[in-house]
Amino acid sequence: MPKSEKEARNIIVNSIDYRWRAKGSDGSISISIWPYELPHPGIFGSISYCEVVTEELNNGETIWRLTKQIVITNKLIQRIIKLAINDHGFDPTVKSKPLNLFNLEDHIDISDAERANR
């Protein structure tokens, strides 16, 4: 499945060249990973921004602030690809349906993920 290369990043896992993209939306970060020049359409899922902090003002109003937001890096993308291969039978060389892992926090360890400094 051809994908737009716009804003896509590169990673090589098990000698296979992949492209990936992370895009923020309301409450989560959507992740798309696809093998470059191979027939499999790819791996999809999302991760929450994490670390939401609330602050209550004197008038009772609540303010939501994102602090220490998770940063999607090649380390996390590599974990997702290896999970797809080892636990879900993902084979980038075989044409098949997309693999949607939905909430990636249920599948991979993000405890050591890089965090934004805000």
ChimeraX attribute file (.defattr): number of C-alpha atoms within 10 A of each C-alpha:
attribute: neighborCount
match mode: 1-to-1
recipient: residues
	/A:1	14
	/A:2	12
	/A:3	16
	/A:4	9
	/A:5	12
	/A:6	7
	/A:7	10
	/A:8	15
	/A:9	14
	/A:10	15
	/A:11	17
	/A:12	13
	/A:13	13
	/A:14	8
	/A:15	7
	/A:16	13
	/A:17	15
	/A:18	22
	/A:19	21
	/A:20	22
	/A:21	20
	/A:22	20
	/A:23	12
	/A:24	13
	/A:25	11
	/A:26	8
	/A:27	12
	/A:28	15
	/A:29	20
	/A:30	19
	/A:31	22
	/A:32	20
	/A:33	25
	/A:34	25
	/A:35	25
	/A:36	22
	/A:37	15
	/A:38	18
	/A:39	16
	/A:40	21
	/A:41	21
	/A:42	27
	/A:43	22
	/A:44	21
	/A:45	19
	/A:46	21
	/A:47	20
	/A:48	18
	/A:49	20
	/A:50	15
	/A:51	13
	/A:52	13
	/A:53	11
	/A:54	12
	/A:55	11
	/A:56	10
	/A:57	9
	/A:58	7
	/A:59	6
	/A:60	8
	/A:61	8
	/A:62	11
	/A:63	10
	/A:64	10
	/A:65	12
	/A:66	14
	/A:67	16
	/A:68	16
	/A:69	18
	/A:70	21
	/A:71	16
	/A:72	20
	/A:73	12
	/A:74	14
	/A:75	13
	/A:76	18
	/A:77	21
	/A:78	17
	/A:79	16
	/A:80	22
	/A:81	21
	/A:82	17
	/A:83	17
	/A:84	20
	/A:85	13
	/A:86	11
	/A:87	10
	/A:88	12
	/A:89	11
	/A:90	19
	/A:91	16
	/A:92	22
	/A:93	12
	/A:94	11
	/A:95	13
	/A:96	13
	/A:97	10
	/A:98	14
	/A:99	17
	/A:100	15
	/A:101	18
	/A:102	15
	/A:103	16
	/A:104	20
	/A:105	14
	/A:106	10
	/A:107	14
	/A:108	13
	/A:109	12
	/A:110	16
	/A:111	8
	/A:112	9
	/A:113	14
	/A:114	15
	/A:115	15
	/A:116	12
	/A:117	9
	/A:118	7
